[in-house]
Amino acid sequence: MKVLLLKDPKDKDSGPDPYVKELGLYGFEATLIPVLSFEFVSLDSLFGKLSHPECYGGLVFTSPRALEAIKICLKENSKNEVWSKTLKQRWNSKPAYVVGKATASLVEEIGLTPQGEKSGNAEKLAEYICSREKPNSSALLFPCGALKREVLPTVLREKGIPLESLTVYQTTQHADLQESLSSYFSQQGIPVSVVFFSPSGVKFCLQHIQKLSGDFINHIKFAAIGPTTAEAMEGAGIPVSCTAQSPTPQDLAAGIQEALHMQNC
């Protein structure tokens, strides 16, 4: 049984993609198709802010891309040296709030200790932050994407917790997306399940998938990696067969297996 994952493959140097591997344990043949391209921006401004930890109460990360932006900054030897010798230690005295395990692991790679990784989505992370931060304290620095949702900033603002957002990446459609989808459907046929990993993925892929699937689209079980993506799918008129309980390969694979099992009952 074939499953189409609308996401970037994991870094090739770190072994097989965990989603492909986990779905394989359930007997699924999973294929990845990259949906998004990212352009990093305002990196000098980002490092300028990171150079002044005394101005902030902590950091907030809701996307692995924000950490990629920091890692790009740290590729410069001079910046990496300053980070390693002084800045890392000073930031480590403050919280680094993260939304999930993938983001948490990247926070650890730059030498910081993540908090809140079990939140799983922006709403729950906002609640977690509010339970730990006092109103009118120093602002939390929030490197983010141009398409960030306003849930977390809104909740913090309502609770009087200052947040300073900085756009460090912009999201666009992957140049090969349409060709990759056409090739997949012509060579592999209709998958039993299609998994969306972001609202942007829904926006960029849905029309192509509807066209390529034709009358067979009703046979596909559509899955979401989390509630935000599920909401975008429902808004676009897609029936959501399952939403992963948390954004992990294990919960996604179990959810797809259950959705297909219920269909066959």
N, C-alpha and C positions, 0 to 999 in steps of 0.2 A: 504494500500500500504506500502510495507516494504522498509526501507532505511538502508543500512549498512554503519556505520561510522567507519573508520579505525583509531581509536584514543584511548588513555587512557581515562577511565571515570574520571570525576572530583573527587576531594577528597570527599570521602563518608561523611565526617563530615559536608560538606557545602551544603547538600541537593542534589536534583536530578541534573543530568548533564544538563546544559543549552541548549545544542544542541538537546538532546532527548526531552526536555520540549518544545522547540520552534517548532520542527518538529511535535510534537503531536498536537499543535494548528492548524496545517494545515491538520491534519488527517493522518499523516504518523506514522507508527510504526517503530521507529528507534532502532537499536541495535548497541552497541559499542563492538569492538574487539580491544584489545591492540595490537599494532604492534611492539613497540620498548621497549627495556630495556636500562637503562642508568647506567653507572659506573662512579662515581665521582672520580676525580684525582686531584693531586696538590693542595689539600685544605690548607695545611700549607703555601705553597707559596702564595696562594690567600689571606689568612688572613694577611700574611706579607706585601703584597702590600696595602691591605685595611688599614693597620696600619700607612701608610705614605701618607695621603691625600695631604700633602704639595708638593709631587712629581708629582701630576697629575692635569690636568685641569678639570677633570670630569669623569663620568662613561658612558659606552655604554652597553645596554643589548638588544640582538635580540632574546632571548629565555628565557622562564620561567625556564628552567633547570639551567641557570646560577645563577638565584636567589635562586633556591633550593640548589645550592652549598654553597652560602653564608649562607643560613638558617641552613645548616648542621654545618658549622663553628660556628655559634652563639648558637648552642645547648650546647656548653661547657660553663659552668657558668663564668669562668674567662674571656673568650673572649666576652661573651654577656655583661658582666659588663663594660668592656673597651669600647665596641661599644655604649652602652647606655649612658655612662657618658661623653665621649669625641668625639669618632670617628664619630658618627651619626651626631652630630651638625656640625663638621668640613666638612663632605662630603656634608651637606645640603647647604653649601655656594657655592657649585659647581653644575653644571647641571648633571642630571641622565637621559640620553637619552634612550628612549624605542621605540620598534617597534609596539606595539599594546596594547589593553586593558588588556589582560591576564597578560602580562609582567608588565604593569603599576600597576596593583593591587598588585602584589607581591613586587614591589619596595616600594609601600606604606606600606606594611606589615612590612618591615624592617625599616620603619621610614623616608624614603626619599621621595622627591617630583619628580614624573616623568615629563618628557618633551617630546613632539613629538609623543605621543601615537596614534595620528590620522594618522600617516604615513602609517601604514598597511604593509609595506614591506621594505626590506633593502635599495632598490634604493631610495625610497622617504625619508627614515630616513637619508640617506647620504646627500641628498640635504638639508634637514632641518638643519643638523649639520653644513654643509658648510655655510649656511646663518647666522650662529650665532657664529662660531669660527673663529679666526684669524690664518693665516698661521704662522708656527714656534712658536706657543704657547706651553704651557706644554702639554705633551701627555695625551690622553684620555685612561683610562684603560678599556679594552674590554674582560671580562671573556666570554668564548665561548666554543663551542663544537669542537671536532676533525674534524667534517664534515662541518664546517662553509663554506658558499660560500664566494668568494673573492670580491663580488661586493662592499660592504661597505668599506673594507680596501683599495681597488683600487681607488675608488672615492676620499677618504680622502687623500690618498697619492698623487694623481694627483693635489690636491688643496693645498698641503703643510701642511696638518693638521696631526700632529703626532698621531699615534694610537699604543698602546701597547697591543697586544693580549696575552691572557693566556688561554690555553686549560684546562677546569675544568671538562669536562665530555666527555665520549666516548659513541657512539651509536651502539647498536647491535640489532639483531632480537629477539623479545620476544620468550621465550622458548616454549610457548604454541600456537604460531601463526598458524601453519599449522593445528594442531588438532582443534583449535577454528573455523577456516574457514571451514574445512570439516564438522564439526558438524552443523554449521550455514546453509550451503547449503543443507545438507541432511534433516534437520528438518524444516527449514523455506522456502526452495525453492529459486528461483531466485528473488533478490530484484529489485525494479523498478529503484533504483539508488544506486550507490556505491560512497562514498566520500573519497577522499584522503586528508590527512592533512599535508603531507610532501613529499619531493622527496625520502626520505628513505622508506616511506610507499609504494611508487610506486615500488621501487627496491625490497623490501621484499615480497610484496603481489601479484603483477601482474601475475606472472607465475601460482600461485596457483588458482587465480580467473579465469584465462583463462581455466585452466584444469577443474575446478569444474562447470563452466558455459556451456562449450561445445558450441553447435550451438546457444544457447540462449544468448550468450554474446552480440550479436547485439541488443538485446532488452533492455539492461541496459543503463541508462543515467549516465555517469561518470561525477562527479563533483569535483572541486578543491577548496580548502579553500582560495587560493590566486594565483597570477601570477607565482610565483616561482614553486609551485607544478604543476600548469597547464603546464608550460614549460617542466617539467620532464615527465609528462604524454604524451605530444605530442612527445617528444623525444623517448618514449618507444612505440609509435604507437597507443596510445589510443585516440579516438575521445573525446574531452572535450565538454560536453553538456552545462556546465555552470561553471563560476568562480565567487565566491562570491565577490561582489563589495568591501567589507571590511571583515576582518576575524572575523565576529560576527555570532552568531546563527541566528539572524534576517535576515541578508543578504544572508546567505546560504540557509535558508528555502525558502525565496522568490525566489532565483535563481532556486532551484530545482522545485518549483511549476511552475515557468514560463517555464522551459525547458520541463516539462511534458505536460503543457497546449499547447505549440506550437506543440508538437508531435500529440496531439489529435485534432488539428484544421482541 
